[in-house]
Amino acid sequence: MYHPALFKGMNVVVTGGGRGIGLEVARQFLDCGARVAVHMGRSIAADRPEILDLAVAEGRAFLAAADFLAAQGVESFADVVRSRFDGLDVLVNNAGTMVGRFAAESLSDEDYRTVVQLNQTSVVEMTRAMLPLLRKGTHPAIVNTVSISARTGGSAGSSIYSATKAFVATYSKALARELAADGIRVNCVSPGTIATDFHERYSSREKLEATRRTIPLGRLGTAEDCAPAYLFLAAHALSGYITGQVLEVNGGQLIC
Ligand SMILES: NC(=O)c1ccc[n+]([C@@H]2O[C@H](COP(=O)([O-])OP(=O)(O)OC[C@H]3O[C@@H](n4cnc5c(N)ncnc54)[C@H](OP(=O)(O)O)[C@@H]3O)[C@@H](O)[C@H]2O)c1
């Protein structure tokens, strides 16, 4: 764990912070002293860990739900953040998911639009909405979640999802150049195959076991494996000279 005061007094936004990788990222920022705006997708009322409710009760976090597929969904969450924070030090764009596995021939217009809106357009919208607050932050940083599939093309049926992650990786590199003059760093974390609800929905047990066998470190990743990479890229003291990069967290699944 990093120093418990690493993000003391800093304002952090984590999208998709209600479960999986985002939840662990939010938890670790809280453990390092940050005030965290935790975006939940559509599951704010569902079972959620006590840690979030405790942090809310202590005034260290607030939770807000927004469906990023709904009209004005991103803007409604951005409004809540603006009403609570005067400035923003760290934006983590993490909300996203595969939605489904779609063969190229049978992909419907609606499925295509859904995957792109959630994984690609919402990142652009959220970033645009938060830039005025980030400009008021201290050594501000954006950390975006991409995926190993951005580089490999992903597995069967994930072509559009994988392409949206490649979009976000390239968008982040372009933003890193554009925003450097404002002192805002932009980087990505690229998880490999991480054991979260994501694969409960989209991958069979057999497929996961076959993947596991290809991973040099011999196991699937966990949210706990991923979260420190976000904090590293967000912390000026640790990565102040790193921008426009993608940090792969995959147990050696992709080495090139
Ligand atoms: N697990 C992996 O192997 C893996 C690998 C590479 C990249 N990733 C990426 O890592 C990120 C987190 O994934 P995860 O593994 O933690 O999976 P997850 O448990 O499926 O989490 C997905 C997150 O996105 C949110 N989300 C989904 N639909 C949404 C919507 N319509 N509006 C707003 N938020 C929505 C979810 O919130 P609700 O549930 O509250 O709706 C949840 O917080 C995603 O960007 C994913 O693409 C995962």
The ligand as a MOL file (V3000), in Angstrom:
LIG
                    3D

  0  0  0     0  0            999 V3000
M  V30 BEGIN CTAB
M  V30 COUNTS 48 52 0 0 0
M  V30 BEGIN ATOM
M  V30 1 N -12.1790 -7.5790 -16.0230 0
M  V30 2 C -11.3130 -7.5820 -17.0420 0
M  V30 3 O -10.7260 -8.6030 -17.3950 0
M  V30 4 C -11.0340 -6.3050 -17.7750 0
M  V30 5 C -9.9770 -6.3040 -18.7010 0
M  V30 6 C -9.6720 -5.1560 -19.3830 0
M  V30 7 C -10.3910 -4.0050 -19.1560 0
M  V30 8 N -11.4340 -4.0140 -18.2640 0 CHG=1
M  V30 9 C -12.1480 -2.7680 -18.0640 0
M  V30 10 O -12.0910 -2.4260 -16.6870 0
M  V30 11 C -13.1970 -1.5910 -16.3610 0
M  V30 12 C -13.8950 -2.1500 -15.1400 0
M  V30 13 O -14.3450 -3.4500 -15.4320 0
M  V30 14 P -14.5190 -4.5910 -14.3320 0
M  V30 15 O -13.6890 -5.7260 -14.7100 0
M  V30 16 O -14.3910 -4.0060 -12.9830 0 CHG=-1
M  V30 17 O -15.9830 -5.0370 -14.6960 0
M  V30 18 P -17.4020 -4.7890 -14.1200 0
M  V30 19 O -17.4550 -5.3960 -12.7490 0
M  V30 20 O -18.2710 -5.2600 -15.1880 0
M  V30 21 O -17.5330 -3.2070 -13.9650 0
M  V30 22 C -18.0820 -2.4100 -14.9560 0
M  V30 23 C -18.2990 -1.0390 -14.3590 0
M  V30 24 O -18.8580 -0.1770 -15.3660 0
M  V30 25 C -20.0990 0.3300 -14.8990 0
M  V30 26 N -21.1110 0.4160 -15.9470 0
M  V30 27 C -21.5700 -0.6020 -16.7160 0
M  V30 28 N -22.5960 -0.1620 -17.4890 0
M  V30 29 C -22.7640 1.1640 -17.1790 0
M  V30 30 C -23.6640 2.1670 -17.6210 0
M  V30 31 N -24.5900 1.9240 -18.5470 0
M  V30 32 N -23.5420 3.4030 -17.1000 0
M  V30 33 C -22.6100 3.6810 -16.1700 0
M  V30 34 N -21.7380 2.7760 -15.7050 0
M  V30 35 C -21.8180 1.5210 -16.2080 0
M  V30 36 C -20.5820 -0.6620 -13.8650 0
M  V30 37 O -21.4810 -0.0440 -12.9610 0
M  V30 38 P -22.8980 -0.7370 -12.5910 0
M  V30 39 O -22.6680 -2.1800 -12.4210 0
M  V30 40 O -23.2840 -0.0470 -11.3360 0
M  V30 41 O -23.8360 -0.4340 -13.7300 0
M  V30 42 C -19.2980 -1.1060 -13.2040 0
M  V30 43 O -18.8980 -0.2050 -12.2030 0
M  V30 44 C -14.0820 -1.5430 -17.6010 0
M  V30 45 O -13.7990 -0.3570 -18.3230 0
M  V30 46 C -13.6250 -2.7640 -18.3900 0
M  V30 47 O -13.8690 -2.5990 -19.7610 0
M  V30 48 C -11.7630 -5.1370 -17.5610 0
M  V30 END ATOM
M  V30 BEGIN BOND
M  V30 1 1 1 2
M  V30 2 2 2 3
M  V30 3 1 2 4
M  V30 4 1 4 5
M  V30 5 2 4 48
M  V30 6 2 5 6
M  V30 7 1 6 7
M  V30 8 2 7 8
M  V30 9 1 8 9
M  V30 10 1 8 48
M  V30 11 1 9 10
M  V30 12 1 9 46
M  V30 13 1 10 11
M  V30 14 1 11 12
M  V30 15 1 11 44
M  V30 16 1 12 13
M  V30 17 1 13 14
M  V30 18 2 14 15
M  V30 19 1 14 16
M  V30 20 1 14 17
M  V30 21 1 17 18
M  V30 22 2 18 19
M  V30 23 1 18 20
M  V30 24 1 18 21
M  V30 25 1 21 22
M  V30 26 1 22 23
M  V30 27 1 23 24
M  V30 28 1 23 42
M  V30 29 1 24 25
M  V30 30 1 25 26
M  V30 31 1 25 36
M  V30 32 1 26 27
M  V30 33 1 26 35
M  V30 34 2 27 28
M  V30 35 1 28 29
M  V30 36 1 29 30
M  V30 37 2 29 35
M  V30 38 1 30 31
M  V30 39 2 30 32
M  V30 40 1 32 33
M  V30 41 2 33 34
M  V30 42 1 34 35
M  V30 43 1 36 37
M  V30 44 1 36 42
M  V30 45 1 37 38
M  V30 46 2 38 39
M  V30 47 1 38 40
M  V30 48 1 38 41
M  V30 49 1 42 43
M  V30 50 1 44 45
M  V30 51 1 44 46
M  V30 52 1 46 47
M  V30 END BOND
M  V30 END CTAB
M  END
